[in-house]
Amino acid sequence: MTDELTPAERAALAPYFTALDGPVFALVNLPEVVKGALFARYSRSPKSLRRLFLDEFLGAGALAAASSGGARGLAAAATQRAERLYERVFVEYGDDSVAQLGGVHLACEGASNLLTKMLEWGRLMAYLEQSTRYVPYDDRPGGRYRYHVPAELAGPLRDRYVATLDRAFDAYRAWLPRLREHFAAKHPAGPGESESAWRMSVRAKALDTLRGMLPAATVSNVGIYGTGQAWEQLLLRMRAHPLAEVRACADLMLVELRKVIPAFLKRVDVPDRGGAWSQYLAGTRAAAREVAERLLAGAAPAPRPEVLLTDFDPDGEVKVVAAALYAVSDLPDDQLLARAQAMTATQRAEVLAAYVGTRKNRRHKPGRAFERTGYRFDVLGDYGAFRDLQRHRLLTLEWQRLTSRHGFVLPEAVTEAGAEADFRRVLEESAALHDAIEAAGLPDVASYAVSMAYRVRFYMAMNAREAMHVIELRTAPQGHPAYRRICQEMHRLVAERAGHRAIAAAMTFADHSEVALERLEAERAAERRRAASPS
């Protein structure tokens, strides 16, 4: 479809479209509400997008504005029309899908590790979080360490909280240079080794080892991108949360988001719309907790391994074979399943080998046939590992409240370096503080005090395609030892417990090796890329 555009129209469109001729182009320099509303209207109009923008968003006098007011005048006119469109389509008719058409990049700084997990709960958003693997927490900006003090605490309990966390950070700060020296002596640079790559790897190893001392109150910075619909859902959940920090952050986010996409967020704090929705979420949480306390009273968790495969389909591999044949045959699903069941193990392996092909790196993944079966893992891992695994949002993941009741993980290197006594002291004080806050009737607030070396229980339910992604990514040599160990065990359970040996074999980049300096090869690769790139 080619638009017949006058010179004046082309001048009006030029700031907002990357191309004025041809069928493919991008929108630029427009408010999110305008881009979203334009696409919403696009779905019900025979006009091209550029013609629609001219006729229905700029309207009468827009071309004059182009020559006088310029881009600002055009954008203001378009925004007014977009707001009216959303008022009619989104608010009056409840067509939520139009709220997927505009997005915002938002930064949330100084967020505790409890808040970051809440921010990163939604599937359909993108997140980047400041890492405890690469950022040391030994500084004291403004004279205090970087941790959150919950507003719910007051008086002597607050004073005890601050003193306990200060001692934890003091110990972390004192041991960080000593752990770097320990690893530098234990893993000296090899002949010809890049000094920079080796030094960064030693630093990362020390940070990895000591992060278990840090409490869940440790603050981080999070960058988020999401559509209007995703932001609305996140805010509704946050406004129903029991922690004051989460609710306060939601209020701040709503103010800033309304500066960019106000039309998408009209319902969030309307009492009978978003307000009722948040009340529903808070009510179901409270009711579920009450019934659990009543019906599960006296029950204690039985001993379990770190990773347990609690659910899988014994016929899952057969079903994946049938699904692999579906798109390249004309047989119906049930008939393909019967044929796959009748095949020998060798024949099924042949089908999967063809479907998987020759994978040259872990980003080469087979198609959706691997989504035909799945696995549910119950994991009792340290909170630091959980933080990394929780970011895999396409699978289904839920976690229990962080407490000190499941014990903690003591890295061998802590003992080797002579830091065990201080490490244990920090964690014991953390547990005592947790128990004191919990006894004061603030169980959710108590989680702030818990050091990241303590274990938390969570489950991860995923299909085989997502399992391939998680296992291969998180067993890579540069990964943290804690989550490497968890995902290595997941891979073993897929093969041995589920009996899906061909599926496990397709995960060719699952790495079960032991690594001394996890970041070293990654730093070497980065050095090579820097050397090869033009200056």
N, C-alpha and C positions, 0 to 999 in steps of 0.2 A: 504494500500500500504506500503510495507516494503522495505526500501533501503538496498541493499547489500553494506556495507561500509567497506573499508579497515581500518586497524588501523591508517594509516596516515590521511585518510579522517575523521575518527572520531575525531582525535586530532585537525584537522583544524576546524571542525564544533563546537566542544565543547564550545568555548567561546561565541557562537552566538545563540545557540538553547538550550532551557531548557530541552529538551529530544531528544535523538538520535534514539530512538525506539518508536514505537507506533504512532497513527494517530493524536494526539493532542499535540501541543507544542507552545511555544512562542518565539519571536525573542528578543534578548537582545544585548546590547553592539555594536549596529550598528548605523551609521549615519541615520538620517531620510530619506535622499535621497535614501539610499541603500534599506531600508525597503520598501519604497514606490515603487521604480522601480522594486524590486524583486516581489512584489505582482502584479504590472502591467504586467510584463512578464509572471507570473504564470497563468494568465487568458487565455493565448494563447499557453500554452505548455502542453504536456502530462506528463511532468516530475513531480516528487514530488518536494516540495519546497527546501528540503535539497540538492537533486541532482542538481536542477537548480542553486542553489547558488554555488555549487562546480564547475559545468561545465561552466556556462555562466558569473558568476560574479567574481570568483576568477581566473579562466582561467589557462593557462599554467604557470608553475612556482609557483603557489599559495601554493602547498604543501611544496615546499622548503622554501617559505616565512614563513610558519607556524613554521618551525623548526629554522629559522634564525631570521627574523624580528618580529615574533610573531603576536599578535593581531593587532598591529599598521600597519604592512605591509599588512596584509590581508584586513583591513578596507580601506586602501588607494587604493589598487587595485580594490576593489569592488566599491568604490566611483567613480573612473574614468569611469568604465563601466556604472554605474547608470546615471552619468551626460550625457553620450552619448545617452543612451536610452531615457532620457527625452527630449534631444534636438530633437530627431527624432519623438517621439510620441506626446509630449506635445506641443512643439513650432511649428514644421512643420505641424502636422496633426490636432492640436487644440483639442485633446482628453482631455477635462478638467477634466474628472472623475478621471484620474490618480493622480491629485493634491489633492485628498481626502485621499491619502494613507500614507501621512507623516504629522506629527504634531509637534508643538513647544509650550512649556510653556514660556511665556514672562511676565515680570513684567513692569508695567508703573507706575512710582512714581511721586508724586507731580502734579497730574492731577487735574484740576479744576472739579467741579461737572458738568459743561457743557461738558467738554471733556469726563468724565466718561460715560455720557449718550450716547455719540457718539461711544465710544469704545464698549459699551454693546448693540448696536443696532442689530447686526446680530443674527440670530436664532441658527446657527450651530456652536456655540462656547461655552466655559464654562468660567464663570467669578466668582471671589470672590473680593469684594470691602471692603476696610476699612470702618467701620460703625461709623456714628455720634451718634449711640445709645450706643456704648460701648467705644468709644475713645474720651476723652475730648480734646477740642481745646483751652485750656488755656495756653499752653506753647508758648515760643518764641524762637525756634531754630535759632541760628545765629543772635538773636536780633530782629527778626520780626515774626509776626504771620503767620500762615500757610494759606495763600491765594495767588492766582495768580494775578499778575499785567499784564494786556494785553499789548502786544507790540504796539497795535494800538494807545494807549493813550500817549500823550506827553504834556509838558508844564504845565500850570495851571490846566488843566483838570485832568492830571495824579496826580498832587499834591493833588487835592481835593479828588480824588478817594482813595488814600492811607490814607489820614487823616480820611475820612468817615469810611472806613473799619476798621481802627485802633480803632476808637471809638466804633464800633459795637463789636469788639472782647474784648475791655476793659470792656464793659458792661456785656458781656457773662462771662468773667473771674471773675468779681466781684460778679455776682449773683450765680455762680455755687455752691460755698460752702454754701451760704445762702439758696438755694433751697434744698440742701441735708439736712440741719438742719430742714427746714420746713417739708419735707416729713418724716424725722425721728421722729419728734414730732407728726405729724398727724397720722402716721402709725407705732406705736411702735411695736417692736418684741413681738410676743405672747409667752406664757409659753412654754418652751422647744424648741423654735425656734432656728435654727442654726444662730449664729451671722454672719457667713460669707455669708450665703444665703440672709439673711435680709439686710445686708450692701450692697451687690452687687445690690439688687433690688432697694434700695433707690437711689443708685448712678445712675442706669439706668433710673429711673423715672426723676431725675433731668436733665440728659442729654437729654432725650426725650422732656421734657418741654421747654428747652432753645434752642434746635437746630434751632427753627424758627428764632432766631436772626442772625444766621450765613448766610452769603451771598452765592450765587451760585459760587462765586470765590473760596470758601473754597476748599483746595486741599485734595486729597485722594490718596491712593495707590490701584492699581488694578492688580490682577493676572489673566492672560488669558491663556487658552489653545485652540488651533484651528488647523485645517488642513491647508495645503498649499492653497487650494482653498478658504477657509474662510478668511485666511490672505490676499490673493490677493484682494478679494472683499472689505474687510474692508479698505485696503490701498487706493484703487481706490476712495472710498467714501470720505475718509479723505483728500485726495489730492485735492478734489473738494470743500472742505468746506470753507465758508466765514471767519471763525476765524483763525487767524494766529497761535494760540496755537495748533489747531487741525492739521494744515498742517505741522507745525514744528515737532510735535510728530510723524506724519507719516514718515517724513524723517529719524528720529532717529530709528523708528521701522524697516524701510526697511534695514538700515545698519546692525542692529543686527540680523534680520531674515535671511539675506543673508549669515551670518556666519554659519547658521544651515541648511537652505533649499534653497540654491541659485537657484537651477533648477526650483523650483516652482514659483519663483518671477521674472523671466526674462522679463516678459511683462510689469510690473508695470510702469516703467518710460521710456519705448520705445515710442517716440513721436506718431507714427502712430498706436500704440496698446493701452497700458494703458493710455498714454497721451490723446489720442482721446476719450477714454472712460470717463476719469475724466472731460474732457471738455464738453462732452454730459451731464453728471450729473449736472455740474455747470450751463450749459445753460438752462436745463429744470427747475431748481430751480428758476433762475432769471426770466424766461418767465412766470412761474406760479405765481410768486409774482407780476409781472407787471400786468398781466391780472386780478388778484384778486383785486389789488388796483384800477384798472380802473372800473371793473364791480360791485364791492361791495362798491364803494365810498359812504359815507354818511350812510351806514348801521351800526347800533349799536346792540350789543347782547342784546336780551330781557332777563329779569330775569328768571333764571332757578334754580331748586333744585341742590343740590350737585351732585346727581347721577340721570341720566335720562336714561331709557330704550328706545332707539330710534328705534330699529328694532328687530323683532322676528317673528317667524312663528306660527300663532295660531294653526296650526295642528302639531306642532313640537313634542308634546308628543305622538301623534298617530304614527308618523313616527319612533320615537324611539322604540315603541313597535314592529312595523313591522321589524325594523332592528334587534331587540333582537331575533326575531324568525328565522331570515334568516339562520344562520349557523346550526340550529338544525332542519331544515325542508328541503324539496326538492321542495318547491314552489318558483316561480319567484318573484322578488321584487314587481311588480305591483299587483300581486294577494295577496301577504301578506299585502300590504297596504290596499287593499280593505277589507280584513278580519279584520284587526286592526280597521278600521273605523266602521265596523259593530258591534264590541264588545261593551259591556257595560263598564262604567267607572270602575266597580268592576273587570271585566275580565282583562282590561288593567292593572289595578293596580296589579293584580295577576301575570301577565307576568313580569312586572318590578320588583316585589318583588323577584321572582325566579331568574331573571337575576342579580339583585344587590346582593342578598344573605345576609348573616349575616356578616356585616363589623365590625371587632374587633378594627380597628384603621383607620385613614384617608388614610393610604397607601394602604388599600384594596379597589381598585377601580373597578367598572364594566368595561366591554370591550368597543369596538369601536362603538357599537350601539348608545352610547350617543353622538357620533360625528355627528349623523344624523340631529341634529337641533342646532341652535345657537342663540346668543344674541349680540347686540351691545349697549354698554353703553357709554354715553357721561358724562364725569366726570369733575367737577370743584373743584379740591382738592388742598390742599397746596403742595408746591413743595417737601417738605420732604416726604409726603406720595407717591407722584408720583415717586420719586426716587426708593422706594421699589417696587411699583407695576410694574414699567417699566421693572423689571428684568424677568417678565414672558414672555419669548420670543416666545413660541410656539403659542401663540395667536397673533392677529394682533393689534398693538398698534401704534398710531401716536400722536404727541403732537404739540401744537402751541408754538410760541416763548414766553419765560418767560418775563413777564412785571409786573408792579405794578398796572395795570388797573383793575384787578379783585378783589382787596381788599385782606385782609389777615385774617388768623385764629388766634384768641387770646385764648390760653388755659386758662381754668378757674383757674388752679393752679397758673398762673402768677399773676392774680389779687389777689387771696387768700394770696399769699406770699408777696404782696406789691411791685411787680416788674413791674406793668402795665405801669407806667409813663416812665420808662427806655425802656421797650419793645416797646412802641409806638414811642418814640423818635428815636430809632434805625431804625424802619421800615419807619418812615416818612423821615428820612435822606436818607435811601436807595432809596425810591421812587423819591426824589428830584434829587439824583445823577443819577438814571436811566434816568430821563427826560432830564437832561443836556447832557448826553452822546448821547442820541437819537437825541436831537436837533442839535448836532454837526455832524450829518450824519452817526452815527455808531450804528444803531439799534441792530445789533447782539451783539456787544460789550457791549451794555447797560445792557444786561441780567446778566453779571457778578456781577453787583451791587445789584441785587434784593435779598432780604432776603428770606430764605426758607419758612417763614410763609405765603408769598404771594401765592395766588392761581394761578394755571396753568390749562388750559383746555386741556384735552386729551380724546381720545376714546379707548375703549378696546372691540374688537370683538372676540368672542370665541365660540367654540361649548360647548355643555353641559358637556362633559367630562372634558374639561379644566376649565370650570366654577366651577365644583365640586372641582378641585384641588385648584384653586385660592381662592375660598370662604372659604373652610375649613382651608387652611393654614393661610390665612390672617385674619381670625376671631379668631384664637387661643388666649387664654387668655394672652399669653406672647407677643402678637403683639403690635405694636404702636397704640395708641388710634385713630389716624387719619385714618390709612388705615383699621383698624377694623371697624370703622363706615361706611366707603365706602362699604366694602364688605358685611357687615350686610344688608345694603340697597339693594345691588345687589341680595342677597338671597331673600329678601322680594319681590322684583320686579319680579323675576322669578316665584314665587308662585302666586302673586296677580295680577300683571300687565299682564304677559304673560299667566297666568292661568295654568302653568305647575306645578301643586301642587305635583304630584307624583315624578317628577324630583327633585323638591326642597326637598321633603321628603326624597329622597335617599341621600341627603347631610347631613347625620346624625351627622357629626362632625362640622357642622356650629355652632358657639358659639355666642349666643346673650346676654351673661351675662355681667354685669358690673363688672370691676375688679379694685381694689384699687392700688395694686402694680403689674403691668403687668408681671414683670419678676420673681416674687417670687416663683410660683410653678415650673417654669423651673429651677430656682436655687436650689430649694429643691430636684428636681429629679436628678440634677447633683451631689449634695451632696450624695444622696443615691447611685448613680452609683460609685462614688469615694470610698465610704465606702465599697461597695461590691467587688470592684476589688482588686486583689492581689497586694501587695506592691512590 
